[in-house]
């Protein structure tokens, strides 16, 4: 098989839209004109589709009665300490007086909307839906720190009429567990959680009700992982990776899912590299390979939380010093500004490399594996778990 036919065979088999590929929604077919005239355009098309995925909007509405912990939940989901200037305001009384958006610190296309508490003096329930522009949200999280009350149920029914998804989150569950542990002689965590969930639903009166017990200060515990899995399954396919990449690293499963999602994209980066290698301009393949790899590695660092701003935020929220987090990193790319020179230096770990599809694929897979391992080590360190030497 010639290089030209290999390139287009790759594009036809890997880049054309099919039902099993949830990432790209565009396709490239072999051109009628010569390959040499269109390789640059095809490469640009590949990059355009990759960038399009990064800009898919996701609008998440957080609502519930005043004081239920909406702002704290938003800050935790975004991995931001409440002292951060970008944090949603928290307090014992209603602090949200209008519809307020909070972008994810790494993904401005992912917006968390803090809605005023329903049923307050300022926002009576019968006027709430009109003022909150409910049509624009992808899904709703209704938060309560006690039982879900009449206003919560009314709100859920209206969301259901709009054929939107909603999820009940019972917040501050860590406080309830500690209280029961202190007062119950034969305390059982499993029994306690079942009782709390049962009490939440006593006045629900809805079918197929989903309730998740969550501590915004300990997202890795209780039902937040189950919430994440449920959201992922019920979102439209083209928005699942958007949510996954914005999720905090609350367990090893999420880190592995992020790694798998990135691994599925490597073939598109490599296809772009292979296409550029066919353009008869000296050294262009070198430049394109490095550019592709720099952008991909920057994405890995951001999603795994291994860029310096993300590590600083993790240090602030976990109480583990930045130096301690940095000490468990092994990749030469983690917590660094990614440049062509740094990529070339890191490539020295690989042998017998040539600038081709195989090279780009192997190199990105190599870097991805290293950074995923670092993400797991940082996660363990932040939770005080033992890390491998």
Phi and psi in degrees as a GROMACS rama.xvg file:
@    title "Ramachandran Plot"
@    xaxis  label "Phi"
@    yaxis  label "Psi"
@TYPE xy
-74.4285  164.167  UNK-2
-59.2679  -41.4782  UNK-3
-63.1048  -46.1756  UNK-4
-68.0618  -31.8873  UNK-5
-63.1053  -44.2513  UNK-6
-58.1894  -49.4086  UNK-7
-76.7799  -27.8742  UNK-8
-63.163  -41.0236  UNK-9
-60.8385  -48.032  UNK-10
-64.3704  -40.66  UNK-11
-65.195  -41.1749  UNK-12
-83.6678  -31.6965  UNK-13
-105.585  -25.8791  UNK-14
-103.354  -19.1246  UNK-15
-70.8794  141.487  UNK-16
-60.8377  132.011  UNK-17
-144.753  164.566  UNK-18
-67.6955  -21.7412  UNK-19
-84.5164  -11.8582  UNK-20
-101.295  107.021  UNK-21
-90.0136  -6.94128  UNK-22
-84.0186  -58.2183  UNK-23
-98.6758  141.273  UNK-24
-119.255  21.6607  UNK-25
-130.096  165.253  UNK-26
-138.165  158.574  UNK-27
-127.129  130.311  UNK-28
-114.136  158.583  UNK-29
-61.805  137.138  UNK-30
-77.0836  156.418  UNK-31
-78.4004  -27.1309  UNK-32
-85.5692  -177.452  UNK-33
-66.8571  150.855  UNK-34
-60.0028  -40.8906  UNK-35
-63.299  -25.3398  UNK-36
-80.5793  -22.3237  UNK-37
-116.978  -1.54933  UNK-38
-62.739  -38.876  UNK-39
-64.1915  -40.6119  UNK-40
-65.6526  -39.582  UNK-41
-65.7086  -41.1121  UNK-42
-60.2849  -43.5506  UNK-43
-63.0589  -37.2771  UNK-44
-64.6427  -41.082  UNK-45
-60.354  -48.2809  UNK-46
-63.8187  -37.007  UNK-47
-61.9166  -41.9212  UNK-48
-68.1693  -37.8511  UNK-49
-63.5214  -43.4607  UNK-50
-69.4263  -32.8734  UNK-51
-61.2873  -39.404  UNK-52
-60.1632  -37.6418  UNK-53
-69.9985  -15.3623  UNK-54
-106.229  4.30173  UNK-55
-62.7091  125.125  UNK-56
-77.2848  146.826  UNK-57
-137.254  115.516  UNK-58
-111.178  114.753  UNK-59
-111.575  120.904  UNK-60
-95.803  129.106  UNK-61
-114.742  118.373  UNK-62
-140.12  177.355  UNK-63
144.343  -178.446  UNK-64
-72.8918  159.166  UNK-65
-61.404  142.321  UNK-66
78.5068  9.01704  UNK-67
-80.7671  -13.3223  UNK-68
104.634  24.6694  UNK-69
-62.3239  -49.724  UNK-70
-64.1034  -39.6812  UNK-71
-62.8878  -39.5602  UNK-72
-64.4267  -43.4978  UNK-73
-61.1715  -45.0418  UNK-74
-62.9299  -41.4089  UNK-75
-66.0827  -42.9627  UNK-76
-61.5389  -35.5262  UNK-77
-87.0053  -3.20473  UNK-78
68.9115  34.6833  UNK-79
-118.84  133.339  UNK-80
-70.1261  148.214  UNK-81
-64.9418  -15.3149  UNK-82
-84.4988  -12.4421  UNK-83
-64.3649  141.588  UNK-84
-64.7328  -19.1146  UNK-85
-92.5827  0.947216  UNK-86
-72.2607  150.13  UNK-87
-70.0854  139.258  UNK-88
-68.3997  136.569  UNK-89
-118.781  157.771  UNK-90
176.316  167.583  UNK-91
-75.299  -19.8527  UNK-92
-114.091  172.994  UNK-93
-62.9757  116.115  UNK-94
-105.812  -12.348  UNK-95
-99.3971  111.782  UNK-96
-102.482  -9.03954  UNK-97
-151.918  166.226  UNK-98
-61.5843  118.127  UNK-99
-127.052  132.14  UNK-100
-103.301  144.243  UNK-101
-130.309  107.831  UNK-102
-71.8661  150.07  UNK-103
-62.7145  139.448  UNK-104
-61.3937  -26.743  UNK-105
-105.91  -17.8982  UNK-106
-132.217  91.7545  UNK-107
-63.8611  -14.9442  UNK-108
-79.4489  -11.7822  UNK-109
-100.671  111.726  UNK-110
-115.546  130.696  UNK-111
-102.358  125.208  UNK-112
-107.455  115.471  UNK-113
-87.7471  110.547  UNK-114
-94.4801  143.082  UNK-115
-58.1126  151.48  UNK-116
-62.7042  129.586  UNK-117
-70.1242  142.422  UNK-118
86.9146  2.30383  UNK-119
-76.5181  169.11  UNK-120
-58.139  -39.2255  UNK-121
-74.4271  -27.1169  UNK-122
-133.841  80.2396  UNK-123
-59.4032  150.914  UNK-124
-59.0521  -37.6849  UNK-125
-70.8903  -14.6695  UNK-126
-105.665  -6.88914  UNK-127
-62.7941  -49.1379  UNK-128
-61.1686  -39.3693  UNK-129
-65.582  -39.0765  UNK-130
-81.5447  -20.8218  UNK-131
-95.6956  0.535024  UNK-132
53.1221  54.3242  UNK-133
-63.0324  -22.6051  UNK-134
-62.0076  -27.4108  UNK-135
-82.4104  -7.62244  UNK-136
-89.2195  144.275  UNK-137
-76.9102  -39.8665  UNK-138
-159.682  167.692  UNK-139
-123.272  138.689  UNK-140
-115.485  116.316  UNK-141
-100.046  119.198  UNK-142
-108.321  137.919  UNK-143
-141.349  147.002  UNK-144
-104.617  6.32015  UNK-145
-136.697  -125.647  UNK-146
-86.28  157.309  UNK-147
-81.9485  120.311  UNK-148
-94.9953  -177.467  UNK-149
-56.4694  -42.9658  UNK-150
-64.88  -37.1775  UNK-151
-62.5092  -43.2426  UNK-152
-67.5819  -41.9321  UNK-153
-59.5975  -42.919  UNK-154
-62.5238  -44.9798  UNK-155
-62.0966  -39.4275  UNK-156
-63.713  -40.0692  UNK-157
-67.7611  -38.8128  UNK-158
-63.6382  -39.7489  UNK-159
-63.8697  -37.6205  UNK-160
-62.5864  -30.9711  UNK-161
-81.9965  1.49555  UNK-162
59.3493  38.1556  UNK-163
-106.534  159.934  UNK-164
-88.5343  142.149  UNK-165
-137.826  154.766  UNK-166
-140.505  129.296  UNK-167
-84.6706  127.519  UNK-168
-118.535  120.456  UNK-169
-90.6892  110.317  UNK-170
-89.4267  174.071  UNK-171
55.8882  33.3451  UNK-172
-67.2271  -26.44  UNK-173
-63.1474  -36.3468  UNK-174
-63.9681  -42.5431  UNK-175
-66.6452  -40.7163  UNK-176
-64.0978  -44.0673  UNK-177
-63.1485  -39.4792  UNK-178
-63.9904  -43.6727  UNK-179
-69.7655  -34.0422  UNK-180
-64.2557  -34.7456  UNK-181
-76.7807  -28.2608  UNK-182
-104.103  -17.5796  UNK-183
-98.5004  132.235  UNK-184
-69.2086  -46.3724  UNK-185
-109.334  68.3945  UNK-186
-70.247  134.498  UNK-187
-132.445  120.933  UNK-188
-60.3419  -45.2533  UNK-189
-60.8066  -45.1883  UNK-190
-65.9002  -39.194  UNK-191
-63.3806  -45.268  UNK-192
-65.5884  -39.1196  UNK-193
-62.7854  -39.9224  UNK-194
-66.0837  -41.9341  UNK-195
-63.3559  -43.5145  UNK-196
-65.1242  -39.7395  UNK-197
-62.9743  -42.7512  UNK-198
-64.06  -33.8206  UNK-199
-61.7019  -32.9303  UNK-200
-95.9696  -3.44895  UNK-201
-56.9781  -35.2477  UNK-202
-109.868  15.7299  UNK-203
-68.7554  -55.9727  UNK-204
62.8619  28.3271  UNK-205
-124.053  150.076  UNK-206
-85.9442  151.83  UNK-207
53.5519  40.9055  UNK-208
-76.6152  129.915  UNK-209
-106.475  122.67  UNK-210
-127.564  131.722  UNK-211
-124.046  127.047  UNK-212
-88.8876  121.905  UNK-213
-136.314  140.434  UNK-214
-111.424  118.266  UNK-215
-67.8771  -16.7612  UNK-216
-92.5338  -11.7255  UNK-217
-141.376  69.5538  UNK-218
-62.822  -23.7838  UNK-219
-75.0163  -10.2517  UNK-220
-101.722  168.041  UNK-221
60.9272  -134.267  UNK-222
-102.194  6.29626  UNK-223
-63.2546  -40.8472  UNK-224
-58.8463  -37.0418  UNK-225
-66.9752  -39.0762  UNK-226
-60.5757  -45.0855  UNK-227
-59.7176  -45.5147  UNK-228
-63.7619  -39.4009  UNK-229
-66.5489  -45.049  UNK-230
-60.0849  -42.9281  UNK-231
-61.9444  -43.0641  UNK-232
-68.5127  -34.3434  UNK-233
-96.1855  -7.80762  UNK-234
-75.1565  153.111  UNK-235
-56.7968  147.337  UNK-236
-55.1208  -39.5749  UNK-237
-73.5455  -8.10753  UNK-238
-108.126  -0.881834  UNK-239
-67.7198  -44.0689  UNK-240
-68.3742  -30.0809  UNK-241
-59.7369  -47.5978  UNK-242
-66.4114  -44.9818  UNK-243
-58.2558  -46.7601  UNK-244
-67.5972  -28.2098  UNK-245
-82.7115  -12.8637  UNK-246
-69.2117  140.724  UNK-247
-68.2781  155.123  UNK-248
-78.8636  84.9111  UNK-249
-92.2122  -13.0797  UNK-250
-162.37  172.408  UNK-251
-66.3335  -31.5766  UNK-252
-61.2227  -43.2204  UNK-253
-65.8553  -41.0462  UNK-254
-60.1062  -42.5542  UNK-255
-67.7647  -35.9005  UNK-256
-65.4959  -39.8033  UNK-257
-62.885  -41.9988  UNK-258
-61.4104  -44.3104  UNK-259
-63.2881  -39.6345  UNK-260
-64.0631  -42.0367  UNK-261
-66.037  -40.4841  UNK-262
-59.7328  -37.1506  UNK-263
-66.1732  -23.8305  UNK-264
-86.8999  -18.0795  UNK-265
-59.4398  -35.4604  UNK-266
-61.4491  -29.8664  UNK-267
-75.1124  -39.6975  UNK-268
-60.57  -43.6858  UNK-269
-67.5536  -35.2358  UNK-270
-62.6825  -41.9183  UNK-271
-61.7878  -39.5023  UNK-272
-64.5648  -43.0104  UNK-273
-65.3925  -39.9675  UNK-274
-62.2686  -45.3872  UNK-275
-64.1517  -33.1409  UNK-276
-63.6631  -21.7304  UNK-277
-83.6127  -11.1914  UNK-278
-75.0588  124.667  UNK-279
-78.0449  57.8287  UNK-280
-122.211  121.459  UNK-281
-53.8515  132.61  UNK-282
70.8522  0.220259  UNK-283
-61.8501  -37.4466  UNK-284
-62.1392  -34.1501  UNK-285
-62.7424  -49.1797  UNK-286
-62.1477  -45.2854  UNK-287
-66.972  -42.82  UNK-288
-56.8731  -46.2653  UNK-289
-66.3364  -41.8549  UNK-290
-62.4932  -45.1645  UNK-291
-60.4618  -44.9603  UNK-292
-69.4775  -37.6462  UNK-293
-59.9895  -47.4348  UNK-294
-64.2767  -44.0359  UNK-295
-63.1693  -43.4707  UNK-296
-66.196  -38.3797  UNK-297
-59.0198  -39.5729  UNK-298
-64.7583  -41.622  UNK-299
-58.9871  -46.9031  UNK-300
-60.383  -43.3835  UNK-301
-65.1141  -49.0434  UNK-302
-67.7312  -38.4769  UNK-303
-80.8801  -4.01318  UNK-304
71.1783  33.1517  UNK-305
-107.751  3.68804  UNK-306
-78.1976  158.061  UNK-307
-61.5478  -43.1619  UNK-308
-59.2925  -39.5378  UNK-309
-66.8271  -39.8537  UNK-310
-65.6283  -36.4618  UNK-311
-65.7574  -40.8213  UNK-312
-65.3062  -40.4917  UNK-313
-63.6004  -40.1786  UNK-314
-59.7917  -41.3321  UNK-315
-66.8633  -41.9812  UNK-316
-81.6468  -26.7999  UNK-317
-93.9912  -21.0095  UNK-318
81.5976  3.20465  UNK-319
-92.3798  131.815  UNK-320
-63.9988  152.868  UNK-321
-60.6724  -39.4882  UNK-322
-60.7095  -39.0225  UNK-323
-66.3277  -38.4751  UNK-324
-67.7484  -42.4479  UNK-325
-64.6897  -30.0478  UNK-326
-66.248  -23.0702  UNK-327
-92.0573  -3.55988  UNK-328
-75.4003  138.082  UNK-329
-117.494  -24.9252  UNK-330
-71.3682  139.836  UNK-331
-72.5895  -2.24489  UNK-332
-103.537  -22.8769  UNK-333
-64.7555  140.343  UNK-334
58.5158  30.7264  UNK-335
-122.766  157.811  UNK-336
-81.5776  119.395  UNK-337
-81.5365  122.532  UNK-338
-128.865  168.036  UNK-339
-58.7486  -42.7992  UNK-340
-62.6717  -41.3528  UNK-341
-65.9346  -39.5057  UNK-342
-63.0764  -45.0071  UNK-343
-61.804  -39.0798  UNK-344
-64.3328  -41.8654  UNK-345
-66.7408  -31.2293  UNK-346
-66.9359  -16.7531  UNK-347
-63.7598  -15.1635  UNK-348
-72.7123  -18.7644  UNK-349
-100.862  146.842  UNK-350
-115.71  159.462  UNK-351
53.9258  43.7205  UNK-352
-92.5574  138.952  UNK-353
-128.74  152.997  UNK-354
-77.4698  98.6355  UNK-355
-158.17  179.433  UNK-356
-56.4433  -47.2863  UNK-357
-60.9741  -41.3807  UNK-358
-61.7999  -50.9792  UNK-359
-60.8179  -42.9325  UNK-360
-61.4041  -48.1225  UNK-361
-65.9536  -41.7156  UNK-362
-63.5059  -47.5139  UNK-363
-66.2209  -37.195  UNK-364
-63.4626  -40.6281  UNK-365
-61.3947  -48.9837  UNK-366
-65.6204  -40.3515  UNK-367
-60.7611  -44.6414  UNK-368
-62.6809  -42.4225  UNK-369
-61.9709  -45.5258  UNK-370
-72.8861  -33.6596  UNK-371
-64.0403  -39.5978  UNK-372
-62.4975  -41.3534  UNK-373
-63.8837  -39.3131  UNK-374
-61.2414  -38.9728  UNK-375
-66.9379  -39.7723  UNK-376
-65.6452  -41.5672  UNK-377
-65.3859  -41.5971  UNK-378
-58.0568  -47.528  UNK-379
-62.8485  -42.4597  UNK-380
-63.1751  -42.1081  UNK-381
-63.3087  -29.0793  UNK-382
-95.3452  1.1064  UNK-383
77.7061  21.0145  UNK-384
-89.6589  161.174  UNK-385
-72.195  131.66  UNK-386
-107.196  151.049  UNK-387
-73.4482  150.06  UNK-388
